[in-house]
Amino acid sequence: MATSAKFDQIAHRVVRYGLYPLSWAAILIGTYQIWTTEADPRKIASIVTGSLLALYFLIEFALPYEKRWAMTWRSFLSDLKYIAVNGATGALLTIGLGVFAITISGELSGPARQWHPAIQLLVCLLVFEAIYYSMHRAMHESQGRFGEFLWRTHAAHHLPSRLYLVMHGVFHPLNSILVRVIATILPIWLLGFEPKVIAMFAMISGVHGSISHFNVDIRAGWMNYLFVGTELHRYHHSADVSEGKNYGSVLAIYDLIFGTLVYRPGIPPKELGVRAEQGLPPYESALKVMMMPFVR
């Protein structure tokens, strides 16, 4: 029993401090392969992202951070409604737009084509984050009818009171269309980034999109001031709107600049989801949730 407890303690510690650097090591290896080889950049990005996601699933099952947030059969059955009605469509839209972005980037000749690939990647991240941060914050904080419409397209992602990997796929199709088209496709169309750069960007954002919803105790330390990972994004899902900030997707720079960064190392939010007084339908009622943007 003592040996088992000791092993469990060591495993938690290794994952806590080692998994995030390992994830970035995989991203950097993938980036190097995309940059220096003639292999299909989309295939490299998919292999890196898929391998890490499989590893995350195993670790989340074995070493959950908060058992109250863990996926249950009941919550998974609710997730399946969204996967069937919306999640699959959203995933296909995301993949389709990502592939489309890489494809059209090979046919464009915007100003970015004159830059070094490293500069292209940095600008791509900064531009995407600027647009995403603005849209994401508007979805939470805008007032009036338009603000209510934006919130209702996004609120589906915040209804669950749990947080785990599969939760990353729970959202409204309108939310995906708005974000992917405006924050991803439009900058690529206007600036004309190289296909390899778009593959690097897709790999980085794909890994962070997964790990940010991870129900595992990860401590990224000073890297939380650069990237939005597990420790920051779980606070975005807090039911307390005063601390439900951290609007960035990959980079934390705009949260730092505009004062919306919430970072409390080792302290989980008290409650996730939305408060009952907001009058939103329950997460289990998928059809009502899908109708939210169209019904006041």
Residue frames relative to the residue before (quaternion, step in Angstrom):
aa qw qx qy qz dx dy dz
M 1.0000 0.0000 0.0000 0.0000 0.00 0.00 0.00
A 0.6636 0.4971 -0.2992 0.4722 3.57 0.96 -0.90
T 0.6401 0.5247 -0.3214 0.4601 3.58 1.04 -0.81
S 0.6461 0.5209 -0.3127 0.4620 3.58 1.00 -0.85
A 0.6566 0.5062 -0.3064 0.4677 3.59 0.98 -0.88
K 0.6417 0.5227 -0.3170 0.4631 3.56 1.03 -0.81
F 0.6504 0.5101 -0.3104 0.4696 3.57 0.96 -0.88
D 0.6442 0.5229 -0.3148 0.4609 3.57 0.99 -0.87
Q 0.6444 0.5231 -0.3116 0.4626 3.57 1.00 -0.82
I 0.6565 0.5008 -0.3018 0.4767 3.58 0.97 -0.88
A 0.6469 0.5289 -0.3208 0.4459 3.60 0.95 -0.88
H 0.6450 0.5151 -0.3150 0.4684 3.56 0.97 -0.87
R 0.6766 0.5020 -0.3002 0.4473 3.56 0.91 -0.89
V 0.6374 0.5250 -0.3251 0.4608 3.59 0.99 -0.83
V 0.6789 0.4742 -0.2850 0.4827 3.57 0.92 -0.93
R 0.6314 0.5714 -0.3329 0.4050 3.58 0.93 -0.92
Y 0.8206 0.2476 -0.1040 0.5044 3.56 0.81 -0.99
G 0.7312 0.4651 -0.2435 0.4355 3.59 1.18 -0.37
L 0.6188 0.6046 -0.3615 0.3477 3.60 1.06 -0.67
Y 0.6660 0.5040 -0.3224 0.4456 3.60 0.92 -0.80
P 0.6485 0.4763 -0.3320 0.4923 3.65 0.91 -0.73
L 0.6191 0.5360 -0.3424 0.4607 3.59 1.05 -0.73
S 0.6358 0.5306 -0.3246 0.4570 3.57 0.99 -0.83
W 0.6815 0.4701 -0.2885 0.4809 3.57 0.95 -0.85
A 0.5867 0.5518 -0.3698 0.4632 3.59 1.11 -0.56
A 0.6535 0.5003 -0.3080 0.4773 3.59 0.99 -0.85
I 0.6360 0.5242 -0.3251 0.4636 3.59 1.01 -0.80
L 0.6766 0.4950 -0.2939 0.4591 3.58 0.92 -0.90
I 0.6225 0.5176 -0.3369 0.4808 3.59 1.07 -0.72
G 0.6546 0.5079 -0.3038 0.4704 3.56 0.97 -0.89
T 0.6379 0.5265 -0.3187 0.4630 3.57 1.01 -0.84
Y 0.6463 0.5176 -0.3127 0.4654 3.57 0.98 -0.86
Q 0.6601 0.5082 -0.3081 0.4594 3.58 0.97 -0.87
I 0.6440 0.5138 -0.3162 0.4704 3.57 1.00 -0.83
W 0.6904 0.5151 -0.2648 0.4334 3.53 0.96 -0.98
T 0.8172 0.3333 -0.1256 0.4532 3.58 0.86 -0.98
T 0.7239 0.3964 -0.2516 0.5056 3.61 1.20 -0.22
E 0.4918 -0.6509 0.4964 0.2966 3.54 -1.34 0.21
A 0.3754 0.7285 -0.4868 0.3022 3.56 1.27 0.22
D 0.6323 -0.5311 0.4018 0.3958 3.57 -1.24 0.52
P 0.3963 -0.7465 0.4735 0.2481 3.64 -0.49 1.09
R 0.6107 0.5572 -0.3540 0.4373 3.57 1.10 -0.64
K 0.6430 0.5226 -0.3184 0.4605 3.58 1.04 -0.78
I 0.6463 0.5124 -0.3194 0.4666 3.59 0.96 -0.85
A 0.6591 0.5071 -0.3045 0.4644 3.58 0.90 -0.94
S 0.6639 0.5074 -0.3052 0.4568 3.60 0.97 -0.85
I 0.6423 0.5246 -0.3245 0.4549 3.60 0.98 -0.82
V 0.6681 0.4946 -0.3032 0.4659 3.59 0.87 -0.94
T 0.6922 0.4787 -0.2812 0.4611 3.58 0.81 -1.03
G 0.6832 0.4967 -0.2892 0.4504 3.60 0.87 -0.93
S 0.6507 0.5164 -0.3188 0.4563 3.59 0.97 -0.83
L 0.6691 0.4857 -0.3020 0.4746 3.58 0.93 -0.87
L 0.6365 0.5323 -0.3351 0.4464 3.58 0.97 -0.81
A 0.6369 0.5171 -0.3258 0.4699 3.61 0.98 -0.81
L 0.6454 0.5110 -0.3105 0.4753 3.57 1.00 -0.84
Y 0.6425 0.5329 -0.3203 0.4478 3.58 0.96 -0.85
F 0.6324 0.5378 -0.3321 0.4479 3.59 0.97 -0.84
L 0.6681 0.5029 -0.3016 0.4580 3.58 0.90 -0.90
I 0.6867 0.4817 -0.2865 0.4630 3.56 0.90 -0.93
E 0.6428 0.5259 -0.3306 0.4483 3.59 0.96 -0.82
F 0.6464 0.5121 -0.3142 0.4704 3.58 1.05 -0.75
A 0.7400 0.4376 -0.2282 0.4569 3.57 0.92 -0.91
L 0.8232 0.1530 -0.0288 0.5460 3.59 0.99 -0.85
P 0.0075 0.8323 -0.5541 0.0117 3.63 0.53 1.06
Y 0.4867 -0.6687 0.4878 0.2794 3.56 -1.09 0.78
E 0.7845 0.0312 0.0230 0.6189 3.56 0.83 -1.08
K 0.3785 -0.7507 0.4932 0.2233 3.58 -0.50 1.16
R 0.6096 0.5621 -0.3510 0.4350 3.59 1.14 -0.58
W 0.6863 0.4505 -0.2759 0.4999 3.60 1.25 -0.36
A 0.4953 0.7029 -0.4162 0.2955 3.59 1.21 -0.30
M 0.5604 -0.5944 0.4626 0.3445 3.54 -1.20 0.56
T 0.1246 -0.7614 0.6330 0.0641 3.56 -1.01 0.89
W 0.6655 -0.4724 0.3637 0.4491 3.56 -1.26 0.14
R 0.6456 0.5255 -0.3273 0.4472 3.56 1.01 -0.78
S 0.6841 0.4615 -0.2973 0.4802 3.58 0.90 -0.88
F 0.6272 0.5363 -0.3433 0.4486 3.59 1.06 -0.70
L 0.6274 0.5236 -0.3375 0.4672 3.60 1.05 -0.72
S 0.6268 0.5048 -0.3306 0.4930 3.58 1.12 -0.65
D 0.6179 0.5422 -0.3352 0.4603 3.56 1.05 -0.78
L 0.6329 0.5631 -0.3339 0.4135 3.57 0.99 -0.85
K 0.5864 0.5683 -0.3715 0.4419 3.58 1.11 -0.62
Y 0.6938 0.4621 -0.2688 0.4825 3.53 0.96 -0.92
I 0.6160 0.5309 -0.3492 0.4656 3.56 1.08 -0.69
A 0.6843 0.4809 -0.2807 0.4708 3.58 0.99 -0.84
V 0.7639 0.3877 -0.1976 0.4765 3.56 0.79 -1.07
N 0.8465 0.1413 0.0010 0.5133 3.52 0.93 -0.94
G 0.6540 0.5648 -0.3301 0.3799 3.55 0.85 -0.96
A 0.6669 0.4878 -0.3085 0.4714 3.57 0.92 -0.90
T 0.6429 0.5146 -0.3211 0.4678 3.57 0.99 -0.83
G 0.6693 0.5001 -0.2970 0.4623 3.55 0.95 -0.89
A 0.6491 0.5116 -0.3208 0.4626 3.56 1.00 -0.81
L 0.6564 0.4976 -0.3084 0.4758 3.57 0.98 -0.86
L 0.6297 0.5272 -0.3286 0.4664 3.55 1.05 -0.75
T 0.6519 0.5153 -0.3095 0.4623 3.55 0.95 -0.90
I 0.6817 0.4724 -0.2849 0.4806 3.56 0.87 -0.99
G 0.6654 0.5211 -0.3050 0.4389 3.55 0.92 -0.95
L 0.6771 0.4741 -0.2920 0.4810 3.56 0.93 -0.86
G 0.6257 0.5383 -0.3392 0.4513 3.56 1.07 -0.74
V 0.6677 0.4786 -0.2913 0.4901 3.56 0.96 -0.92
F 0.6340 0.5319 -0.3198 0.4614 3.56 1.03 -0.84
A 0.6372 0.5341 -0.3239 0.4515 3.56 1.03 -0.86
I 0.6627 0.4866 -0.3061 0.4800 3.57 0.95 -0.88
T 0.6597 0.5247 -0.3097 0.4399 3.58 0.98 -0.87
I 0.7132 0.4384 -0.2782 0.4708 3.59 0.76 -0.98
S 0.5873 0.5834 -0.3827 0.4101 3.58 1.13 -0.57
G 0.6236 0.5378 -0.3421 0.4525 3.58 1.17 -0.47
E 0.7153 0.4292 -0.2401 0.4965 3.58 1.24 -0.40
L 0.6274 0.5496 -0.3321 0.4405 3.59 1.26 -0.10
S 0.1432 -0.7832 0.5997 0.0801 3.55 -1.21 0.46
G 0.1318 0.8167 -0.5438 0.1412 3.56 0.69 1.14
P 0.7529 -0.4067 0.2683 0.4424 3.59 -1.28 0.03
A 0.5989 0.5984 -0.3663 0.3861 3.62 1.08 -0.61
R 0.5666 0.6271 -0.3851 0.3707 3.60 1.14 -0.53
Q 0.6531 0.5182 -0.3133 0.4547 3.57 1.21 -0.42
W 0.6234 0.5636 -0.3281 0.4314 3.59 1.26 -0.21
H 0.5958 -0.5226 0.4671 0.3921 3.53 -1.35 0.35
P 0.6110 -0.5877 0.3778 0.3723 3.64 -1.01 0.73
A 0.6275 0.5327 -0.3496 0.4474 3.62 1.01 -0.71
I 0.6464 0.4954 -0.3118 0.4894 3.60 1.04 -0.77
Q 0.6148 0.5478 -0.3399 0.4544 3.57 1.03 -0.79
L 0.6740 0.4991 -0.2992 0.4551 3.58 0.88 -0.97
L 0.6503 0.5138 -0.3148 0.4626 3.59 0.93 -0.88
V 0.6759 0.4802 -0.2928 0.4763 3.59 0.88 -0.93
C 0.6151 0.5530 -0.3376 0.4493 3.57 1.01 -0.82
L 0.6725 0.4879 -0.2892 0.4755 3.58 0.91 -0.93
L 0.6861 0.4963 -0.2898 0.4460 3.59 0.86 -0.96
V 0.6690 0.4895 -0.3012 0.4713 3.59 0.96 -0.86
F 0.6435 0.5143 -0.3201 0.4679 3.58 0.92 -0.92
E 0.6832 0.4955 -0.2936 0.4489 3.57 0.85 -0.97
A 0.6258 0.5419 -0.3444 0.4428 3.60 0.98 -0.78
I 0.6915 0.4557 -0.2766 0.4875 3.57 0.93 -0.91
Y 0.6623 0.5102 -0.3105 0.4523 3.58 0.90 -0.94
Y 0.6456 0.5226 -0.3228 0.4537 3.57 0.89 -0.94
S 0.6690 0.5060 -0.3054 0.4506 3.59 0.87 -0.95
M 0.6854 0.4769 -0.2875 0.4692 3.58 0.89 -0.93
H 0.6673 0.5161 -0.3019 0.4441 3.56 0.91 -0.96
R 0.6618 0.4898 -0.3043 0.4789 3.57 0.95 -0.86
A 0.6326 0.5315 -0.3290 0.4573 3.58 1.03 -0.79
M 0.6302 0.5447 -0.3337 0.4414 3.59 1.03 -0.75
H 0.7243 0.4209 -0.2361 0.4925 3.57 1.13 -0.65
E 0.8301 0.3052 -0.1042 0.4549 3.58 0.90 -0.89
S 0.5199 0.6502 -0.4301 0.3493 3.64 1.16 -0.27
Q 0.3273 -0.7469 0.5546 0.1656 3.54 -1.16 0.74
G 0.7075 0.4747 -0.3311 0.4055 3.55 -1.34 0.05
R 0.7617 -0.3842 0.2638 0.4501 3.54 -1.33 -0.07
F 0.6691 0.4954 -0.3127 0.4572 3.57 0.93 -0.87
G 0.6365 0.5227 -0.3236 0.4658 3.56 1.04 -0.77
E 0.6388 0.5164 -0.3219 0.4708 3.57 1.05 -0.78
F 0.6359 0.5257 -0.3266 0.4611 3.58 1.02 -0.81
L 0.6509 0.5136 -0.3166 0.4606 3.59 0.93 -0.88
W 0.6623 0.5052 -0.3116 0.4571 3.59 0.91 -0.89
R 0.6904 0.4857 -0.2886 0.4518 3.58 0.94 -0.85
T 0.6127 0.5050 -0.3679 0.4840 3.62 1.18 -0.28
H 0.7310 0.4281 -0.2162 0.4854 3.56 1.21 -0.56
A 0.5662 0.6755 -0.3666 0.2978 3.57 1.13 -0.72
A 0.5374 0.6357 -0.4139 0.3683 3.62 1.09 -0.58
H 0.6590 0.5267 -0.3084 0.4396 3.56 1.03 -0.76
H 0.7276 0.4289 -0.2334 0.4819 3.59 1.19 -0.44
L 0.4854 0.6971 -0.4266 0.3107 3.61 1.19 -0.14
P 0.6498 0.5152 -0.3583 0.4290 3.67 0.85 -0.72
S 0.3491 -0.7343 0.5475 0.1978 3.56 -1.08 0.75
R 0.6309 0.4668 -0.3316 0.5235 3.55 1.29 0.41
L 0.1602 -0.7786 0.5987 0.0983 3.56 -1.28 0.24
Y 0.2647 0.7345 -0.5797 0.2333 3.56 -0.56 1.22
L 0.7710 -0.4212 0.2157 0.4262 3.57 -1.28 0.32
V 0.6673 0.5129 -0.3151 0.4386 3.60 0.84 -0.95
M 0.5579 0.6304 -0.3675 0.3952 3.56 1.18 -0.61
H 0.5479 0.6324 -0.3915 0.3829 3.58 1.15 -0.51
G 0.7143 0.4589 -0.2489 0.4661 3.57 1.14 -0.61
V 0.5657 0.5917 -0.3900 0.4218 3.61 1.26 0.07
F 0.3661 0.6948 -0.5475 0.2888 3.56 -0.46 1.23
H 0.5406 -0.5948 0.4768 0.3558 3.57 -1.31 0.09
P 0.5812 -0.6096 0.3984 0.3633 3.63 -0.95 0.75
L 0.6261 0.5471 -0.3486 0.4326 3.59 1.00 -0.73
N 0.6035 0.5590 -0.3490 0.4489 3.56 1.09 -0.72
S 0.6724 0.4974 -0.2907 0.4648 3.57 0.92 -0.94
I 0.6501 0.5224 -0.3224 0.4478 3.59 0.92 -0.88
L 0.6723 0.5059 -0.3032 0.4474 3.59 0.85 -0.97
V 0.7161 0.4609 -0.2642 0.4529 3.57 0.80 -1.03
R 0.7105 0.4779 -0.2830 0.4321 3.57 0.75 -1.02
V 0.6951 0.4695 -0.2925 0.4592 3.57 0.88 -0.88
I 0.7491 0.4191 -0.2351 0.4559 3.58 0.75 -1.04
A 0.7655 0.3884 -0.2104 0.4679 3.60 0.87 -0.92
T 0.7615 0.3601 -0.2019 0.4996 3.61 1.12 -0.55
I 0.7538 0.4136 -0.2376 0.4520 3.58 0.52 -1.16
L 0.6681 0.5362 -0.3173 0.4068 3.59 0.82 -0.97
P 0.6789 0.4675 -0.3187 0.4679 3.67 0.81 -0.83
I 0.6333 0.5233 -0.3348 0.4615 3.60 1.02 -0.78
W 0.6441 0.5317 -0.3104 0.4540 3.56 0.98 -0.88
L 0.7353 0.4407 -0.2386 0.4563 3.57 0.86 -0.97
L 0.7711 0.3751 -0.1904 0.4780 3.59 0.95 -0.88
G 0.3134 -0.8067 0.4623 0.1932 3.58 1.17 -0.45
F 0.1058 0.8117 -0.5634 0.1122 3.60 0.75 1.02
E 0.5702 -0.5980 0.4447 0.3456 3.56 -1.19 0.58
P 0.6255 -0.5580 0.3874 0.3838 3.63 -1.12 0.58
K 0.6439 0.5240 -0.3341 0.4462 3.60 0.96 -0.78
V 0.6359 0.5244 -0.3211 0.4664 3.57 1.04 -0.78
I 0.6483 0.5111 -0.3161 0.4675 3.59 0.98 -0.83
A 0.6319 0.5220 -0.3308 0.4678 3.60 1.04 -0.71
M 0.6299 0.5178 -0.3278 0.4771 3.60 1.02 -0.78
F 0.6556 0.5097 -0.3018 0.4683 3.56 0.94 -0.93
A 0.6588 0.5128 -0.3109 0.4542 3.61 0.91 -0.91
M 0.6430 0.5224 -0.3187 0.4606 3.58 1.03 -0.78
I 0.6723 0.4941 -0.2971 0.4643 3.58 0.88 -0.93
S 0.7028 0.4556 -0.2740 0.4726 3.59 0.83 -0.96
G 0.6292 0.5432 -0.3386 0.4408 3.61 1.07 -0.68
V 0.6560 0.4952 -0.3034 0.4820 3.58 0.97 -0.87
H 0.6955 0.4687 -0.2915 0.4600 3.59 0.87 -0.88
G 0.6030 0.5548 -0.3627 0.4438 3.58 1.07 -0.62
S 0.6782 0.4744 -0.2826 0.4849 3.57 1.07 -0.75
I 0.7290 0.4550 -0.2621 0.4391 3.56 0.70 -1.08
S 0.5921 0.5848 -0.3760 0.4075 3.60 1.13 -0.48
H 0.7213 0.3873 -0.2376 0.5228 3.61 1.20 -0.46
F 0.3748 0.7730 -0.4256 0.2843 3.53 1.35 0.34
N 0.2485 -0.7625 0.5799 0.1431 3.60 -0.80 1.01
V 0.4795 0.6101 -0.4645 0.4267 3.54 0.66 1.21
D 0.4889 -0.6712 0.4775 0.2869 3.56 -1.07 0.77
I 0.0940 0.7827 -0.6025 0.1245 3.56 -0.24 1.32
R 0.1162 -0.7785 0.6145 0.0527 3.57 -0.94 0.93
A 0.1324 -0.8286 0.5426 0.0381 3.57 -0.38 1.25
G 0.3651 -0.7698 0.4679 0.2349 3.60 1.26 -0.08
W 0.8519 -0.0870 0.0869 0.5090 3.57 -0.95 -0.93
M 0.5645 0.6129 -0.3924 0.3895 3.61 1.18 -0.40
N 0.5359 0.6181 -0.4046 0.4087 3.59 1.25 -0.29
Y 0.6433 0.5024 -0.3270 0.4763 3.59 1.19 -0.35
L 0.6772 0.4298 -0.2874 0.5236 3.57 1.33 -0.01
F 0.8230 0.1468 -0.0230 0.5482 3.57 0.89 -0.98
V 0.3945 -0.6842 0.5637 0.2419 3.54 -1.21 0.68
G 0.0668 0.8122 -0.5710 0.0994 3.55 -0.29 1.30
T 0.8450 -0.2066 0.1462 0.4711 3.52 -1.25 -0.53
E 0.6938 0.5050 -0.2905 0.4235 3.58 0.80 -1.00
L 0.7042 0.4494 -0.2699 0.4788 3.58 1.02 -0.75
H 0.7216 0.4811 -0.2871 0.4067 3.57 0.74 -1.00
R 0.5868 0.5671 -0.3999 0.4173 3.62 1.04 -0.50
Y 0.6276 0.5122 -0.3433 0.4752 3.59 1.14 -0.50
H 0.5650 0.5800 -0.3922 0.4366 3.58 1.14 -0.47
H 0.7043 0.4427 -0.2542 0.4933 3.60 1.14 -0.61
S 0.3825 0.7292 -0.4877 0.2900 3.60 1.22 0.19
A 0.4823 -0.6643 0.4935 0.2874 3.57 -1.08 0.76
D 0.6014 0.5227 -0.3494 0.4929 3.58 1.28 -0.30
V 0.3345 -0.7916 0.4719 0.1969 3.59 -0.25 1.26
S 0.5823 0.5919 -0.3804 0.4073 3.61 1.16 -0.42
E 0.7627 0.2987 -0.1822 0.5439 3.59 1.19 -0.47
G 0.5350 0.6319 -0.4003 0.3929 3.60 1.29 -0.02
K 0.2705 0.7796 -0.5084 0.2463 3.58 0.70 1.12
N 0.5444 0.6339 -0.4432 0.3248 3.61 -0.88 -0.98
Y 0.0725 0.8629 -0.4923 0.0885 3.56 0.63 1.20
G 0.5116 0.6615 -0.4220 0.3501 3.62 1.20 -0.19
S 0.4222 -0.6944 0.5249 0.2531 3.54 -1.28 0.42
V 0.8020 0.1029 -0.0257 0.5879 3.57 0.88 -0.99
L 0.7867 0.2815 -0.1316 0.5335 3.57 0.81 -1.04
A 0.3594 -0.7407 0.5329 0.1952 3.57 -1.09 0.78
I 0.3928 0.7778 -0.4420 0.2131 3.58 1.29 -0.12
Y 0.7117 0.4511 -0.2820 0.4588 3.61 0.84 -0.85
D 0.5875 0.5369 -0.3665 0.4820 3.58 1.16 -0.52
L 0.6391 0.5136 -0.3171 0.4767 3.58 1.05 -0.75
I 0.6844 0.5033 -0.2896 0.4409 3.57 0.83 -1.00
F 0.7989 0.3192 -0.1427 0.4895 3.57 0.85 -0.98
G 0.5620 -0.6811 0.3562 0.3057 3.58 1.21 0.44
T 0.5415 0.6209 -0.4118 0.3895 3.61 1.07 0.60
L 0.4367 0.6868 -0.4675 0.3451 3.59 1.21 0.42
V 0.0416 -0.7700 0.6367 -0.0044 3.57 -0.87 1.04
Y 0.1217 0.7939 -0.5769 0.1491 3.57 -0.46 1.23
R 0.0945 0.7842 -0.5997 0.1284 3.56 -0.52 1.26
P 0.2744 -0.8240 0.4707 0.1552 3.59 0.20 1.29
G 0.8636 0.1374 -0.1144 0.4713 3.54 -0.92 0.98
I 0.6628 0.4676 -0.3073 0.4975 3.60 1.27 0.06
P 0.2404 -0.7905 0.5423 0.1526 3.63 -0.47 1.08
P 0.5914 -0.5377 0.4418 0.4074 3.62 -1.18 0.38
K 0.5443 -0.6358 0.4354 0.3315 3.57 -1.07 0.68
E 0.8070 0.0102 0.0527 0.5881 3.56 1.00 -0.84
L 0.2283 -0.7660 0.5881 0.1237 3.55 -1.06 0.82
G 0.6451 0.5367 -0.3862 0.3830 3.56 -1.28 0.31
V 0.5481 -0.5734 0.4704 0.3867 3.56 -1.14 -0.69
R 0.5317 -0.6352 0.4619 0.3169 3.55 -1.16 0.59
A 0.6184 -0.5909 0.3819 0.3502 3.58 -1.12 0.72
E 0.6314 0.5741 -0.3399 0.3951 3.59 1.05 -0.72
Q 0.5560 0.5996 -0.4049 0.4091 3.61 1.21 -0.18
G 0.3772 -0.7850 0.4358 0.2269 3.58 1.27 -0.21
L 0.4064 0.7127 -0.4787 0.3126 3.58 1.12 0.56
P 0.5693 -0.5985 0.4211 0.3747 3.60 -1.08 0.55
P 0.5865 -0.5800 0.4163 0.3825 3.59 -1.13 0.48
Y 0.6548 -0.5447 0.3786 0.3621 3.52 -1.21 0.67
E 0.6465 0.5528 -0.3168 0.4196 3.58 1.05 -0.79
S 0.6706 0.4800 -0.3003 0.4793 3.62 1.16 -0.52
A 0.1579 -0.8575 0.4827 0.0824 3.56 0.46 1.26
L 0.6484 0.5257 -0.3362 0.4362 3.60 0.93 -0.81
K 0.6565 0.4964 -0.3103 0.4757 3.59 0.96 -0.83
V 0.6296 0.5289 -0.3280 0.4650 3.57 1.05 -0.75
M 0.6501 0.5176 -0.3162 0.4578 3.58 1.00 -0.81
M 0.6896 0.4792 -0.2690 0.4717 3.58 1.15 -0.63
M 0.4209 0.7603 -0.4378 0.2307 3.62 1.21 -0.31
P 0.6911 0.4838 -0.3249 0.4276 3.66 0.76 -0.84
F 0.7314 0.4476 -0.2230 0.4637 3.58 1.18 -0.55
V 0.7162 0.3655 -0.2211 0.5519 3.58 1.32 -0.15
R 0.3028 -0.7568 0.5474 0.1894 3.59 -0.70 1.00
